[in-house]
């Protein structure tokens, strides 16, 4: 338990450094975007290659992948029913809100949490693979059809998936792990150096983002949607993951803790990007991302305490 607290403390302190740097504008106005892009396009894919290359694929992708997929879909379906038939929201807005309630920030916060709290960055890979290769593309395809009136083609969706640097890094790491190949030192050493920049860049950029907006917008009377999505993401999603992992799949110990912590991650920031792109559910996405981000660390502390 002490090691878990220390891991969370390391992550939170670096986030606070990022928040302070952002408030003082030490790195200029565009620093958050630059750090985020450095992490997403360069450093995080390198980290995924390095960590997955030495991972036990059965341990990482058997039960954890099943729980990641099942818990996200279950949470989203329950939320979708409530927001569509009780709050009477349009279909496209309901889909975006359901996405807010069940899509975890596996890249920007999940990788550091996996590395410093769970002890292995590879443990976040099942969530990354599920969300980037399947879950998010399905939402994009549905939203594209609903808001543009045209049907998204499988080729365009496939191109979007395979051109994602996170997916490419994951794929290379999985190939190396499955074949037991080792990269030559001329490639492995610079890859290791680049991978080392991923977590600091992620957390500092993440901290910088916390001071840019204020939560709980009353725009269009969507406060109930925001509070409901926040509750689903931080409470129901990890609860469903726990129930599926423990009672259905018989998981316990560190494996169970890992999947519940992954489910308790805050809403992914790309949900807000998606809302802006389709101009639907923007207020709900923005405030859910911010609220879950602020409350996620206490929520994951609670998970650690409850699971011992």
C-alpha positions as CSV (number, residue, x, y, z in Angstrom):
1,X,0.0,0.0,0.0
2,X,2.9,2.4,0.8
3,X,4.4,1.8,-2.7
4,X,1.0,2.6,-4.3
5,X,0.8,5.9,-2.3
6,X,4.3,6.7,-3.3
7,X,3.5,6.0,-6.9
8,X,0.5,8.3,-6.9
9,X,2.4,11.0,-5.0
10,X,5.1,11.0,-7.7
11,X,2.5,11.4,-10.5
12,X,0.6,14.1,-8.7
13,X,3.7,16.1,-7.8
14,X,4.8,16.2,-11.4
15,X,1.3,17.2,-12.4
16,X,1.5,20.1,-9.9
17,X,4.8,21.2,-11.4
18,X,3.1,21.3,-14.8
19,X,0.2,23.3,-13.4
20,X,2.6,25.8,-11.8
21,X,4.6,26.1,-15.0
22,X,1.4,26.6,-17.0
23,X,0.1,29.3,-14.6
24,X,3.3,31.2,-14.7
25,X,3.7,30.7,-18.5
26,X,7.3,29.7,-18.0
27,X,7.4,27.8,-21.3
28,X,5.3,30.2,-23.3
29,X,1.7,30.0,-24.7
30,X,2.1,26.9,-26.9
31,X,4.1,24.7,-24.5
32,X,1.2,22.4,-23.6
33,X,0.5,21.6,-27.2
34,X,4.2,21.1,-28.0
35,X,4.7,18.7,-25.1
36,X,1.5,16.8,-25.8
37,X,2.5,16.3,-29.4
38,X,6.0,15.3,-28.5
39,X,4.6,12.7,-26.2
40,X,1.8,11.4,-28.5
41,X,3.8,11.3,-31.8
42,X,7.3,10.4,-30.6
43,X,8.0,9.5,-26.9
44,X,4.9,7.5,-25.9
45,X,5.1,5.2,-29.0
46,X,8.8,4.6,-28.2
47,X,7.8,3.8,-24.6
48,X,5.2,1.3,-25.7
49,X,7.7,-0.4,-28.0
50,X,10.2,-0.7,-25.2
51,X,7.8,-2.0,-22.5
52,X,5.6,-4.3,-24.6
53,X,8.7,-5.9,-26.2
54,X,9.5,-7.5,-22.9
55,X,5.9,-8.1,-21.7
56,X,4.1,-11.4,-21.0
57,X,1.4,-11.1,-23.7
58,X,-0.9,-13.7,-22.0
59,X,-0.8,-11.8,-18.7
60,X,-1.4,-8.5,-20.3
61,X,-4.0,-9.3,-23.0
62,X,-6.1,-12.2,-21.7
63,X,-8.5,-11.2,-18.9
64,X,-7.4,-7.5,-18.8
65,X,-8.4,-6.9,-22.4
66,X,-11.8,-8.6,-21.9
67,X,-12.5,-6.6,-18.8
68,X,-11.4,-3.3,-20.4
69,X,-13.8,-3.9,-23.3
70,X,-16.7,-5.3,-21.3
71,X,-16.6,-2.7,-18.6
72,X,-16.4,0.3,-21.0
73,X,-19.3,-1.0,-23.2
74,X,-21.5,-1.9,-20.2
75,X,-21.0,1.6,-18.7
76,X,-21.6,3.3,-22.0
77,X,-24.8,1.3,-22.7
78,X,-26.3,2.1,-19.2
79,X,-25.4,5.7,-19.6
80,X,-26.8,5.9,-23.1
81,X,-30.2,4.5,-22.0
82,X,-30.4,7.1,-19.2
83,X,-29.4,10.1,-21.2
84,X,-31.4,9.3,-24.2
85,X,-34.7,8.2,-22.6
86,X,-34.7,10.1,-19.3
87,X,-32.9,13.3,-20.2
88,X,-34.3,13.2,-23.7
89,X,-31.1,14.2,-25.5
90,X,-30.5,13.8,-29.3
91,X,-28.9,10.6,-30.5
92,X,-25.6,12.2,-31.5
93,X,-25.3,14.1,-28.2
94,X,-26.2,11.0,-26.3
95,X,-23.4,9.0,-28.0
96,X,-20.9,11.7,-27.3
97,X,-21.9,11.8,-23.6
98,X,-21.7,8.0,-23.4
99,X,-18.2,8.3,-24.8
100,X,-17.4,10.8,-22.1
101,X,-18.6,8.4,-19.4
102,X,-16.6,5.4,-20.5
103,X,-13.4,6.3,-22.4
104,X,-10.3,6.4,-20.2
105,X,-7.4,8.7,-20.5
106,X,-5.1,5.7,-21.1
107,X,-2.3,7.6,-22.8
108,X,-1.9,10.9,-21.0
109,X,-2.5,9.6,-17.5
110,X,-2.7,5.9,-17.9
111,X,0.9,5.3,-19.0
112,X,2.4,7.2,-16.0
113,X,0.0,5.5,-13.5
114,X,0.8,2.1,-14.9
115,X,4.5,2.8,-14.7
116,X,4.7,4.4,-11.2
117,X,1.7,2.9,-9.4
118,X,1.2,-0.5,-11.1
119,X,4.9,-1.0,-11.7
120,X,4.7,-1.8,-15.4
121,X,3.7,0.6,-18.3
122,X,2.6,-2.5,-20.3
123,X,-0.4,-3.0,-18.1
124,X,-2.2,-0.1,-19.7
125,X,-1.8,-1.6,-23.2
126,X,-5.1,-3.6,-23.2
127,X,-7.0,-0.3,-22.6
128,X,-5.0,1.5,-25.3
129,X,-5.5,-1.3,-27.8
130,X,-9.2,-1.6,-27.2
131,X,-9.9,2.1,-27.3
132,X,-7.7,3.1,-30.2
133,X,-8.3,0.1,-32.4
134,X,-12.0,-0.4,-31.8
135,X,-13.9,1.7,-29.3
136,X,-13.1,5.2,-30.5
137,X,-13.3,4.4,-34.2
138,X,-16.8,3.0,-33.7
139,X,-17.9,6.2,-32.1
140,X,-16.3,8.3,-34.8
141,X,-18.0,6.2,-37.5
142,X,-21.4,6.6,-35.8
143,X,-21.0,10.4,-35.2
144,X,-19.8,10.9,-38.7
145,X,-22.9,9.2,-40.1
146,X,-25.3,11.1,-37.8
147,X,-23.8,14.6,-38.2
148,X,-22.6,14.6,-41.8
149,X,-25.3,12.5,-43.4
150,X,-22.6,10.3,-45.1
151,X,-21.5,6.8,-44.2
152,X,-18.0,6.4,-43.0
153,X,-16.1,3.9,-45.2
154,X,-14.3,1.0,-43.6
155,X,-11.1,2.0,-45.5
156,X,-11.1,5.5,-44.0
157,X,-11.7,4.1,-40.5
158,X,-8.9,1.5,-41.0
159,X,-6.5,4.2,-42.3
160,X,-7.3,6.3,-39.2
161,X,-6.5,3.3,-36.9
162,X,-3.2,2.2,-38.5
163,X,-1.9,5.8,-38.8
164,X,-2.2,6.3,-35.1
165,X,1.3,6.4,-33.6
166,X,0.1,4.8,-30.4
167,X,-1.3,1.8,-32.3
168,X,1.9,1.6,-34.4
169,X,4.1,1.6,-31.3
170,X,1.9,-1.0,-29.7
171,X,2.0,-3.2,-32.8
172,X,5.8,-3.1,-33.0
173,X,6.1,-3.9,-29.3
174,X,3.7,-6.9,-29.6
175,X,5.6,-8.3,-32.7
176,X,8.8,-8.1,-30.7
177,X,7.3,-9.8,-27.7
178,X,5.6,-12.5,-29.8
179,X,8.7,-13.3,-31.8
180,X,11.3,-12.8,-29.0
181,X,13.2,-10.5,-31.4
182,X,15.6,-8.0,-29.9
183,X,16.3,-4.6,-31.4
184,X,20.0,-3.9,-32.2
185,X,21.7,-1.7,-29.6
186,X,22.1,1.0,-32.3
187,X,18.2,1.3,-32.3
188,X,17.4,0.2,-28.8
189,X,19.6,2.9,-27.0
190,X,18.1,6.0,-28.7
191,X,14.7,4.4,-28.4
192,X,15.3,4.1,-24.7
193,X,16.3,7.7,-24.4
194,X,13.3,9.0,-26.4
195,X,11.0,6.7,-24.3
196,X,12.3,8.4,-21.1
197,X,10.8,11.7,-22.2
198,X,7.3,10.3,-22.4
199,X,6.1,10.3,-18.8
200,X,7.6,13.7,-17.8
201,X,6.2,15.3,-21.0
202,X,2.8,13.8,-20.5
203,X,2.4,14.8,-16.8
204,X,3.8,18.3,-17.2
205,X,1.5,18.9,-20.2
206,X,-1.4,17.4,-18.3
207,X,-0.8,19.7,-15.3
208,X,-0.6,22.7,-17.6
209,X,-4.0,21.8,-19.0
210,X,-5.7,21.9,-15.6
211,X,-5.6,25.7,-15.2
212,X,-7.1,26.5,-18.6
213,X,-10.8,26.0,-18.1
214,X,-13.4,26.1,-15.3
215,X,-15.8,23.2,-14.7
216,X,-19.6,22.8,-14.5
217,X,-20.8,24.9,-17.4
218,X,-24.5,25.6,-17.2
219,X,-24.6,25.8,-21.0
220,X,-27.9,24.5,-22.4
221,X,-28.9,23.1,-19.1
222,X,-26.4,20.2,-19.4
223,X,-25.2,20.2,-15.8
224,X,-27.1,16.9,-15.0
225,X,-25.3,15.2,-18.0
226,X,-21.9,16.4,-16.8
227,X,-22.4,15.2,-13.2
228,X,-23.9,11.9,-14.4
229,X,-21.0,11.3,-16.8
230,X,-18.5,12.1,-14.1
231,X,-20.1,9.7,-11.7
232,X,-20.3,7.0,-14.2
233,X,-16.6,7.4,-15.2
234,X,-15.2,7.4,-11.7
235,X,-17.6,5.2,-9.9
236,X,-19.6,2.9,-12.1
237,X,-16.9,2.1,-14.7
238,X,-14.4,0.8,-12.0
239,X,-17.2,-1.0,-10.2
240,X,-18.2,-2.8,-13.3
241,X,-14.6,-3.7,-14.0
242,X,-14.2,-5.1,-10.4
243,X,-17.4,-7.1,-10.7
244,X,-16.4,-8.6,-14.0
245,X,-12.8,-9.2,-13.1
246,X,-13.4,-10.7,-9.6
247,X,-16.7,-12.5,-9.8
248,X,-16.8,-13.5,-13.5
249,X,-13.2,-14.1,-14.3
250,X,-11.9,-14.9,-10.8
251,X,-9.2,-12.3,-10.7
252,X,-7.7,-11.0,-7.5
253,X,-4.5,-9.4,-6.2
254,X,-2.4,-7.1,-8.4
255,X,-4.1,-8.1,-11.6
256,X,-7.5,-7.1,-10.2
257,X,-6.1,-3.9,-8.8
258,X,-4.6,-3.0,-12.2
259,X,-7.8,-3.4,-14.2
260,X,-9.9,-1.4,-11.6
261,X,-7.4,1.4,-11.5
262,X,-7.3,1.5,-15.3
263,X,-11.1,1.8,-15.3
264,X,-11.0,4.6,-12.8
265,X,-8.8,6.8,-15.1
266,X,-10.4,10.1,-16.0
267,X,-12.2,10.8,-19.3
268,X,-9.8,10.9,-22.3
269,X,-9.1,14.4,-23.6
270,X,-9.7,13.2,-27.2
271,X,-13.4,13.0,-26.3
272,X,-13.4,16.8,-26.1
273,X,-11.5,16.9,-29.4
274,X,-14.2,14.7,-30.9
275,X,-17.0,16.9,-29.6
276,X,-15.4,20.0,-31.1
277,X,-14.9,18.2,-34.4
278,X,-18.5,17.3,-34.7
279,X,-19.9,20.3,-32.7
280,X,-22.0,18.1,-30.5
281,X,-22.0,17.8,-26.7
282,X,-19.0,20.2,-26.4
283,X,-20.0,21.4,-22.9
284,X,-20.5,17.9,-21.5
285,X,-17.2,16.6,-23.0
286,X,-15.2,19.6,-21.8
287,X,-16.5,19.6,-18.2
288,X,-16.5,15.9,-17.8
289,X,-12.9,15.7,-18.9
290,X,-11.9,18.5,-16.4
291,X,-13.9,17.1,-13.4
292,X,-12.8,13.5,-13.8
293,X,-9.2,14.7,-14.3
294,X,-9.3,16.6,-11.0
295,X,-11.1,13.9,-9.1
296,X,-9.4,10.8,-10.6
297,X,-6.4,10.7,-8.3
298,X,-8.6,10.7,-5.1
299,X,-10.8,8.1,-6.8
300,X,-7.8,5.8,-7.5
301,X,-6.5,6.4,-4.0
302,X,-9.9,5.1,-2.9
303,X,-9.5,2.0,-5.1
304,X,-6.1,1.3,-3.6
305,X,-7.5,1.6,-0.1
306,X,-10.6,-0.6,-0.8
307,X,-8.6,-3.3,-2.5
308,X,-5.8,-3.2,0.0
